[in-house]
Amino acid sequence: MARSRRAKLVSLTNTTKRGREQKENLITEIQEAIERFNNIYLFSVEHMRNTFLKDIRADLPDSRFFFGKNRVMSKAFGVALSDEPHPGLAEIGRRLVGNVGLLLTNRPHDEIVDYFATFSKTDYARAGAIASETIELSAGPVFRGINPVAHPMEPTLRQLGMPTSLVQGVVTLQRDFTICTKGQAITSEQSHLLKLLLVPLSEFRVTLLVHWIKPSAEQEDVDRASTFELLVSEDQMPETLRGLSATPEIASS
């Protein structure tokens, strides 16, 4: 007879304490970076891939990136005028909403803008992504890129919904077939088919949204509005940030 195991009561005290310390450390880390760097950029990411973000970090090793935990990160910038480490930083903090991140750097503004304007990576669309174009295949031999699909792959294609068969050893579509339709969400089967047939539809791209410039130590009575600029128009902003272009009254305490 199998022994019954007595349920154990697990204390979450240490876990809670550890989580609080991690949040406090993140806030401190960002605050220290704010003092080290003169430029802060808020950016959004399309078709996020950690491997591509690592490439960017490698290209900009003297800069700092922060991504995720928006609510925690926003506390480093102040929620009121009296909390701002520097004038205008609360404008960054209140825009930390949705799929956005932070870049802190001392590199020239033009260099940063030019870098991200040209940085993009193509990739295979994941399930749930919106198809950027319609992919249709005509009846006949099926190709993987420029080469015919190897015959051992035919059962897999058929299982994923393609009307294929082997005709004299050649993987052949029995009729025209649409893998995905522009504007519609891609299913897991469609995502698998696109990858098998070497059809990348996603593009990893970083869009700079807001730029904050640290005032010089000699400046007095700094105009908050002069410390930051919007780098895209309202309609180019992520939906979560639209309507924040106009600076609202921020509490002074």
ZADO-1210 file (C-alpha; in nm, 4 decimals, padded with zeros to 6 digits):
<atoms>
<atom x="00.0000" y="00.0000" z="00.0000" code="MET" pos="1"/>
<atom x="00.1395" y="00.3355" z="-00.0997" code="ALA" pos="2"/>
<atom x="00.2144" y="00.5760" z="00.1813" code="ARG" pos="3"/>
<atom x="00.0089" y="00.8908" z="00.1957" code="SER" pos="4"/>
<atom x="00.2138" y="01.2060" z="00.2167" code="ARG" pos="5"/>
<atom x="00.1171" y="01.4618" z="00.4734" code="ARG" pos="6"/>
<atom x="00.0587" y="01.8049" z="00.3198" code="ALA" pos="7"/>
<atom x="00.3319" y="02.0479" z="00.4168" code="LYS" pos="8"/>
<atom x="00.2706" y="02.4122" z="00.4990" code="LEU" pos="9"/>
<atom x="00.5210" y="02.6198" z="00.3021" code="VAL" pos="10"/>
<atom x="00.6027" y="02.9645" z="00.4337" code="SER" pos="11"/>
<atom x="00.6139" y="03.2371" z="00.1699" code="LEU" pos="12"/>
<atom x="00.7929" y="03.4832" z="00.3978" code="THR" pos="13"/>
<atom x="01.1354" y="03.4330" z="00.2411" code="ASN" pos="14"/>
<atom x="00.9928" y="03.4332" z="-00.1111" code="THR" pos="15"/>
<atom x="00.8098" y="03.7607" z="-00.0465" code="THR" pos="16"/>
<atom x="01.1193" y="03.9164" z="00.1085" code="LYS" pos="17"/>
<atom x="01.3365" y="03.8017" z="-00.1825" code="ARG" pos="18"/>
<atom x="01.0903" y="03.9431" z="-00.4352" code="GLY" pos="19"/>
<atom x="01.0820" y="04.2770" z="-00.2545" code="ARG" pos="20"/>
<atom x="01.4614" y="04.2918" z="-00.2471" code="GLU" pos="21"/>
<atom x="01.4795" y="04.2183" z="-00.6197" code="GLN" pos="22"/>
<atom x="01.2382" y="04.5027" z="-00.6935" code="LYS" pos="23"/>
<atom x="01.4312" y="04.7427" z="-00.4714" code="GLU" pos="24"/>
<atom x="01.7584" y="04.6393" z="-00.6353" code="ASN" pos="25"/>
<atom x="01.6123" y="04.7017" z="-00.9820" code="LEU" pos="26"/>
<atom x="01.4963" y="05.0502" z="-00.8820" code="ILE" pos="27"/>
<atom x="01.8382" y="05.1291" z="-00.7332" code="THR" pos="28"/>
<atom x="02.0136" y="04.9955" z="-01.0419" code="GLU" pos="29"/>
<atom x="01.8079" y="05.2205" z="-01.2701" code="ILE" pos="30"/>
<atom x="01.8577" y="05.5243" z="-01.0457" code="GLN" pos="31"/>
<atom x="02.2338" y="05.4712" z="-01.0524" code="GLU" pos="32"/>
<atom x="02.2239" y="05.4383" z="-01.4313" code="ALA" pos="33"/>
<atom x="02.0263" y="05.7639" z="-01.4558" code="ILE" pos="34"/>
<atom x="02.3175" y="05.9427" z="-01.2892" code="GLU" pos="35"/>
<atom x="02.5748" y="05.7788" z="-01.5196" code="ARG" pos="36"/>
<atom x="02.4050" y="05.8434" z="-01.8540" code="PHE" pos="37"/>
<atom x="02.2891" y="06.1638" z="-02.0234" code="ASN" pos="38"/>
<atom x="02.0320" y="06.0172" z="-02.2631" code="ASN" pos="39"/>
<atom x="01.7357" y="05.7932" z="-02.1911" code="ILE" pos="40"/>
<atom x="01.5204" y="05.6375" z="-02.4626" code="TYR" pos="41"/>
<atom x="01.1856" y="05.4686" z="-02.4234" code="LEU" pos="42"/>
<atom x="01.1396" y="05.2128" z="-02.7007" code="PHE" pos="43"/>
<atom x="00.8879" y="04.9561" z="-02.8192" code="SER" pos="44"/>
<atom x="00.9655" y="04.6179" z="-02.9752" code="VAL" pos="45"/>
<atom x="00.7864" y="04.4376" z="-03.2548" code="GLU" pos="46"/>
<atom x="00.8063" y="04.0568" z="-03.2564" code="HIS" pos="47"/>
<atom x="01.0253" y="04.0326" z="-02.9488" code="MET" pos="48"/>
<atom x="01.3145" y="03.7857" z="-02.9578" code="ARG" pos="49"/>
<atom x="01.5685" y="03.7728" z="-02.6758" code="ASN" pos="50"/>
<atom x="01.8430" y="03.6578" z="-02.9118" code="THR" pos="51"/>
<atom x="01.8079" y="03.9747" z="-03.1222" code="PHE" pos="52"/>
<atom x="01.8005" y="04.1939" z="-02.8116" code="LEU" pos="53"/>
<atom x="02.1300" y="04.0312" z="-02.7127" code="LYS" pos="54"/>
<atom x="02.2714" y="04.1346" z="-03.0504" code="ASP" pos="55"/>
<atom x="02.1791" y="04.4965" z="-02.9787" code="ILE" pos="56"/>
<atom x="02.3358" y="04.4807" z="-02.6341" code="ARG" pos="57"/>
<atom x="02.6535" y="04.3465" z="-02.7933" code="ALA" pos="58"/>
<atom x="02.6555" y="04.6360" z="-03.0428" code="ASP" pos="59"/>
<atom x="02.6085" y="04.8923" z="-02.7629" code="LEU" pos="60"/>
<atom x="02.8179" y="04.7474" z="-02.4782" code="PRO" pos="61"/>
<atom x="02.8720" y="05.0854" z="-02.3122" code="ASP" pos="62"/>
<atom x="02.4975" y="05.1444" z="-02.2718" code="SER" pos="63"/>
<atom x="02.2344" y="04.9941" z="-02.0415" code="ARG" pos="64"/>
<atom x="01.9045" y="04.8267" z="-02.1294" code="PHE" pos="65"/>
<atom x="01.6115" y="04.7551" z="-01.9003" code="PHE" pos="66"/>
<atom x="01.3107" y="04.5539" z="-02.0144" code="PHE" pos="67"/>
<atom x="01.0113" y="04.4228" z="-01.8231" code="GLY" pos="68"/>
<atom x="00.8563" y="04.4962" z="-01.4815" code="LYS" pos="69"/>
<atom x="00.7258" y="04.8345" z="-01.5961" code="ASN" pos="70"/>
<atom x="00.5461" y="04.9220" z="-01.2739" code="ARG" pos="71"/>
<atom x="00.8605" y="04.8622" z="-01.0717" code="VAL" pos="72"/>
<atom x="01.0871" y="05.0472" z="-01.3156" code="MET" pos="73"/>
<atom x="00.8576" y="05.3507" z="-01.3232" code="SER" pos="74"/>
<atom x="00.9252" y="05.4134" z="-00.9538" code="LYS" pos="75"/>
<atom x="01.2863" y="05.4964" z="-01.0369" code="ALA" pos="76"/>
<atom x="01.1667" y="05.7985" z="-01.2352" code="PHE" pos="77"/>
<atom x="00.9284" y="05.9446" z="-00.9801" code="GLY" pos="78"/>
<atom x="00.5526" y="05.9656" z="-00.9848" code="VAL" pos="79"/>
<atom x="00.5415" y="06.3301" z="-00.8754" code="ALA" pos="80"/>
<atom x="00.7496" y="06.6399" z="-00.9446" code="LEU" pos="81"/>
<atom x="00.9051" y="06.6158" z="-00.6000" code="SER" pos="82"/>
<atom x="01.0136" y="06.2565" z="-00.6725" code="ASP" pos="83"/>
<atom x="01.1891" y="06.3224" z="-01.0042" code="GLU" pos="84"/>
<atom x="01.5666" y="06.2624" z="-00.9843" code="PRO" pos="85"/>
<atom x="01.5917" y="06.5199" z="-01.2663" code="HIS" pos="86"/>
<atom x="01.3322" y="06.7445" z="-01.4340" code="PRO" pos="87"/>
<atom x="01.1139" y="06.5616" z="-01.6846" code="GLY" pos="88"/>
<atom x="01.1906" y="06.2053" z="-01.5783" code="LEU" pos="89"/>
<atom x="00.8362" y="06.1416" z="-01.4599" code="ALA" pos="90"/>
<atom x="00.7382" y="06.1722" z="-01.8274" code="GLU" pos="91"/>
<atom x="00.9417" y="05.8580" z="-01.8941" code="ILE" pos="92"/>
<atom x="00.8015" y="05.6782" z="-01.5916" code="GLY" pos="93"/>
<atom x="00.4375" y="05.7337" z="-01.6793" code="ARG" pos="94"/>
<atom x="00.4967" y="05.5951" z="-02.0284" code="ARG" pos="95"/>
<atom x="00.6320" y="05.2630" z="-01.9021" code="LEU" pos="96"/>
<atom x="00.3221" y="05.0772" z="-02.0146" code="VAL" pos="97"/>
<atom x="00.2928" y="04.7722" z="-02.2379" code="GLY" pos="98"/>
<atom x="00.5712" y="04.6142" z="-02.4418" code="ASN" pos="99"/>
<atom x="00.8334" y="04.8856" z="-02.3945" code="VAL" pos="100"/>
<atom x="01.1888" y="04.9073" z="-02.2648" code="GLY" pos="101"/>
<atom x="01.4588" y="05.1550" z="-02.1679" code="LEU" pos="102"/>
<atom x="01.7960" y="05.2406" z="-02.3175" code="LEU" pos="103"/>
<atom x="02.0362" y="05.4608" z="-02.1215" code="LEU" pos="104"/>
<atom x="02.3436" y="05.5801" z="-02.3076" code="THR" pos="105"/>
<atom x="02.6022" y="05.8542" z="-02.3518" code="ASN" pos="106"/>
<atom x="02.6285" y="05.7966" z="-02.7248" code="ARG" pos="107"/>
<atom x="02.5283" y="06.0851" z="-02.9567" code="PRO" pos="108"/>
<atom x="02.1577" y="06.1089" z="-03.0340" code="HIS" pos="109"/>
<atom x="02.2088" y="06.0899" z="-03.4117" code="ASP" pos="110"/>
<atom x="02.4141" y="05.7715" z="-03.3752" code="GLU" pos="111"/>
<atom x="02.1406" y="05.6006" z="-03.1732" code="ILE" pos="112"/>
<atom x="01.8653" y="05.7088" z="-03.4123" code="VAL" pos="113"/>
<atom x="02.0617" y="05.5900" z="-03.7172" code="ASP" pos="114"/>
<atom x="02.1444" y="05.2565" z="-03.5542" code="TYR" pos="115"/>
<atom x="01.7855" y="05.1628" z="-03.4771" code="PHE" pos="116"/>
<atom x="01.6569" y="05.2987" z="-03.8077" code="ALA" pos="117"/>
<atom x="01.8601" y="05.0319" z="-03.9864" code="THR" pos="118"/>
<atom x="01.8463" y="04.7452" z="-03.7354" code="PHE" pos="119"/>
<atom x="01.5943" y="04.4747" z="-03.8197" code="SER" pos="120"/>
<atom x="01.5933" y="04.0960" z="-03.8234" code="LYS" pos="121"/>
<atom x="01.3571" y="03.8671" z="-04.0116" code="THR" pos="122"/>
<atom x="01.2201" y="03.5637" z="-03.8323" code="ASP" pos="123"/>
<atom x="00.9463" y="03.3041" z="-03.8510" code="TYR" pos="124"/>
<atom x="00.6063" y="03.4153" z="-03.7261" code="ALA" pos="125"/>
<atom x="00.4865" y="03.2608" z="-03.4042" code="ARG" pos="126"/>
<atom x="00.1347" y="03.1402" z="-03.3383" code="ALA" pos="127"/>
<atom x="-00.0908" y="03.4336" z="-03.2571" code="GLY" pos="128"/>
<atom x="00.1029" y="03.6841" z="-03.4678" code="ALA" pos="129"/>
<atom x="-00.0900" y="03.8719" z="-03.7346" code="ILE" pos="130"/>
<atom x="00.0086" y="03.7649" z="-04.0859" code="ALA" pos="131"/>
<atom x="00.1767" y="04.0523" z="-04.2715" code="SER" pos="132"/>
<atom x="00.0908" y="03.8993" z="-04.6086" code="GLU" pos="133"/>
<atom x="-00.1057" y="03.6185" z="-04.7684" code="THR" pos="134"/>
<atom x="00.0994" y="03.3115" z="-04.8564" code="ILE" pos="135"/>
<atom x="-00.0540" y="03.0997" z="-05.1327" code="GLU" pos="136"/>
<atom x="00.0918" y="02.7877" z="-05.2924" code="LEU" pos="137"/>
<atom x="-00.0081" y="02.6609" z="-05.6344" code="SER" pos="138"/>
<atom x="-00.0874" y="02.2970" z="-05.7029" code="ALA" pos="139"/>
<atom x="00.2199" y="02.0992" z="-05.8022" code="GLY" pos="140"/>
<atom x="00.5637" y="02.0284" z="-05.6532" code="PRO" pos="141"/>
<atom x="00.6247" y="02.1856" z="-05.3116" code="VAL" pos="142"/>
<atom x="00.9430" y="02.3825" z="-05.2521" code="PHE" pos="143"/>
<atom x="01.1380" y="02.4665" z="-04.9388" code="ARG" pos="144"/>
<atom x="01.2999" y="02.7912" z="-05.0370" code="GLY" pos="145"/>
<atom x="01.4429" y="02.7199" z="-05.3819" code="ILE" pos="146"/>
<atom x="01.4749" y="02.3445" z="-05.3321" code="ASN" pos="147"/>
<atom x="01.2062" y="02.0754" z="-05.3609" code="PRO" pos="148"/>
<atom x="01.0758" y="01.9471" z="-05.0280" code="VAL" pos="149"/>
<atom x="01.2382" y="01.6169" z="-04.9305" code="ALA" pos="150"/>
<atom x="00.9912" y="01.3293" z="-04.9481" code="HIS" pos="151"/>
<atom x="01.0271" y="01.2261" z="-04.5780" code="PRO" pos="152"/>
<atom x="00.8660" y="01.5610" z="-04.4899" code="MET" pos="153"/>
<atom x="00.5421" y="01.4849" z="-04.6783" code="GLU" pos="154"/>
<atom x="00.3546" y="01.3143" z="-04.3892" code="PRO" pos="155"/>
<atom x="00.4307" y="01.6115" z="-04.1633" code="THR" pos="156"/>
<atom x="00.2969" y="01.8597" z="-04.4189" code="LEU" pos="157"/>
<atom x="-00.0177" y="01.6519" z="-04.4571" code="ARG" pos="158"/>
<atom x="-00.0682" y="01.6357" z="-04.0801" code="GLN" pos="159"/>
<atom x="-00.0434" y="02.0152" z="-04.0704" code="LEU" pos="160"/>
<atom x="-00.3272" y="02.0496" z="-04.3194" code="GLY" pos="161"/>
<atom x="-00.1589" y="02.0672" z="-04.6589" code="MET" pos="162"/>
<atom x="-00.3281" y="01.8458" z="-04.9250" code="PRO" pos="163"/>
<atom x="-00.0053" y="01.6739" z="-05.0310" code="THR" pos="164"/>
<atom x="00.0917" y="01.3346" z="-05.1676" code="SER" pos="165"/>
<atom x="00.3973" y="01.1715" z="-05.3203" code="LEU" pos="166"/>
<atom x="00.3935" y="01.1636" z="-05.7003" code="VAL" pos="167"/>
<atom x="00.6875" y="00.9626" z="-05.8316" code="GLN" pos="168"/>
<atom x="00.8808" y="01.0524" z="-05.5167" code="GLY" pos="169"/>
<atom x="00.8026" y="01.4257" z="-05.5412" code="VAL" pos="170"/>
<atom x="00.6039" y="01.6021" z="-05.2656" code="VAL" pos="171"/>
<atom x="00.3098" y="01.7467" z="-05.4569" code="THR" pos="172"/>
<atom x="00.0154" y="01.9725" z="-05.3699" code="LEU" pos="173"/>
<atom x="-00.3083" y="01.8266" z="-05.5019" code="GLN" pos="174"/>
<atom x="-00.4705" y="02.1704" z="-05.5241" code="ARG" pos="175"/>
<atom x="-00.3941" y="02.5364" z="-05.4554" code="ASP" pos="176"/>
<atom x="-00.3430" y="02.5995" z="-05.0853" code="PHE" pos="177"/>
<atom x="-00.3352" y="02.9121" z="-04.8689" code="THR" pos="178"/>
<atom x="-00.1044" y="02.8851" z="-04.5695" code="ILE" pos="179"/>
<atom x="-00.2101" y="03.2142" z="-04.4085" code="CYS" pos="180"/>
<atom x="-00.4098" y="03.5250" z="-04.4915" code="THR" pos="181"/>
<atom x="-00.2932" y="03.8830" z="-04.4409" code="LYS" pos="182"/>
<atom x="-00.4474" y="04.0449" z="-04.1348" code="GLY" pos="183"/>
<atom x="-00.5483" y="03.7191" z="-03.9687" code="GLN" pos="184"/>
<atom x="-00.3892" y="03.5567" z="-03.6648" code="ALA" pos="185"/>
<atom x="-00.1494" y="03.2751" z="-03.7469" code="ILE" pos="186"/>
<atom x="-00.2341" y="02.9355" z="-03.5971" code="THR" pos="187"/>
<atom x="00.0225" y="02.6964" z="-03.4533" code="SER" pos="188"/>
<atom x="-00.0130" y="02.4726" z="-03.7615" code="GLU" pos="189"/>
<atom x="00.0398" y="02.7668" z="-03.9953" code="GLN" pos="190"/>
<atom x="00.3394" y="02.8829" z="-03.7931" code="SER" pos="191"/>
<atom x="00.4927" y="02.5359" z="-03.8240" code="HIS" pos="192"/>
<atom x="00.4276" y="02.5240" z="-04.1994" code="LEU" pos="193"/>
<atom x="00.5858" y="02.8653" z="-04.2577" code="LEU" pos="194"/>
<atom x="00.8982" y="02.7567" z="-04.0717" code="LYS" pos="195"/>
<atom x="00.9184" y="02.4202" z="-04.2498" code="LEU" pos="196"/>
<atom x="00.8909" y="02.5913" z="-04.5893" code="LEU" pos="197"/>
<atom x="01.1385" y="02.8679" z="-04.4963" code="LEU" pos="198"/>
<atom x="00.8922" y="03.1566" z="-04.5199" code="VAL" pos="199"/>
<atom x="00.9816" y="03.4252" z="-04.2597" code="PRO" pos="200"/>
<atom x="00.6985" y="03.6727" z="-04.2039" code="LEU" pos="201"/>
<atom x="00.8039" y="03.8442" z="-03.8801" code="SER" pos="202"/>
<atom x="01.0441" y="04.1346" z="-03.8492" code="GLU" pos="203"/>
<atom x="01.2115" y="04.2192" z="-03.5195" code="PHE" pos="204"/>
<atom x="01.2390" y="04.5954" z="-03.4950" code="ARG" pos="205"/>
<atom x="01.2961" y="04.8479" z="-03.2180" code="VAL" pos="206"/>
<atom x="01.1142" y="05.1816" z="-03.2402" code="THR" pos="207"/>
<atom x="01.2424" y="05.4750" z="-03.0363" code="LEU" pos="208"/>
<atom x="00.9450" y="05.6560" z="-02.8837" code="LEU" pos="209"/>
<atom x="01.0719" y="05.9164" z="-02.6387" code="VAL" pos="210"/>
<atom x="01.4117" y="06.0772" z="-02.5761" code="HIS" pos="211"/>
<atom x="01.5042" y="06.2394" z="-02.2451" code="TRP" pos="212"/>
<atom x="01.8123" y="06.4633" z="-02.2250" code="ILE" pos="213"/>
<atom x="01.9761" y="06.5282" z="-01.8891" code="LYS" pos="214"/>
<atom x="02.0064" y="06.9021" z="-01.8140" code="PRO" pos="215"/>
<atom x="02.3599" y="07.0231" z="-01.7513" code="SER" pos="216"/>
<atom x="02.4630" y="07.0894" z="-01.3930" code="ALA" pos="217"/>
<atom x="02.4958" y="07.4608" z="-01.4737" code="GLU" pos="218"/>
<atom x="02.1347" y="07.4950" z="-01.5848" code="GLN" pos="219"/>
<atom x="01.8963" y="07.6635" z="-01.3433" code="GLU" pos="220"/>
<atom x="01.5165" y="07.6752" z="-01.3531" code="ASP" pos="221"/>
<atom x="01.5059" y="07.4000" z="-01.6153" code="VAL" pos="222"/>
<atom x="01.1896" y="07.3850" z="-01.8252" code="ASP" pos="223"/>
<atom x="01.0683" y="07.0260" z="-01.7877" code="ARG" pos="224"/>
<atom x="00.9268" y="07.0233" z="-02.1402" code="ALA" pos="225"/>
<atom x="01.2724" y="07.0972" z="-02.2825" code="SER" pos="226"/>
<atom x="01.4222" y="06.7792" z="-02.1378" code="THR" pos="227"/>
<atom x="01.2283" y="06.5283" z="-02.3448" code="PHE" pos="228"/>
<atom x="01.1003" y="06.4888" z="-02.6992" code="GLU" pos="229"/>
<atom x="00.8587" y="06.2516" z="-02.8685" code="LEU" pos="230"/>
<atom x="01.0307" y="06.0709" z="-03.1565" code="LEU" pos="231"/>
<atom x="00.7184" y="05.9380" z="-03.3292" code="VAL" pos="232"/>
<atom x="00.3782" y="06.0834" z="-03.4066" code="SER" pos="233"/>
<atom x="00.0683" y="06.0025" z="-03.2031" code="GLU" pos="234"/>
<atom x="-00.0611" y="05.7463" z="-03.4543" code="ASP" pos="235"/>
<atom x="00.2754" y="05.5659" z="-03.4498" code="GLN" pos="236"/>
<atom x="00.2680" y="05.5239" z="-03.0735" code="MET" pos="237"/>
<atom x="00.1685" y="05.1831" z="-02.9334" code="PRO" pos="238"/>
<atom x="-00.2007" y="05.1818" z="-02.8437" code="GLU" pos="239"/>
<atom x="-00.1159" y="05.1668" z="-02.4732" code="THR" pos="240"/>
<atom x="00.0649" y="05.5024" z="-02.5011" code="LEU" pos="241"/>
<atom x="-00.1714" y="05.6965" z="-02.7240" code="ARG" pos="242"/>
<atom x="-00.3224" y="05.9985" z="-02.5581" code="GLY" pos="243"/>
<atom x="-00.0132" y="06.0534" z="-02.3421" code="LEU" pos="244"/>
<atom x="00.1538" y="06.2914" z="-02.5863" code="SER" pos="245"/>
<atom x="00.0117" y="06.5947" z="-02.4128" code="ALA" pos="246"/>
<atom x="00.1778" y="06.6494" z="-02.0763" code="THR" pos="247"/>
<atom x="-00.0818" y="06.6381" z="-01.7994" code="PRO" pos="248"/>
<atom x="-00.0579" y="06.8125" z="-01.4681" code="GLU" pos="249"/>
<atom x="00.1634" y="06.5966" z="-01.2491" code="ILE" pos="250"/>
<atom x="00.1167" y="06.6182" z="-00.8774" code="ALA" pos="251"/>
<atom x="00.3833" y="06.8158" z="-00.6996" code="SER" pos="252"/>
<atom x="00.3696" y="06.5925" z="-00.3959" code="SER" pos="253"/>
</atoms>
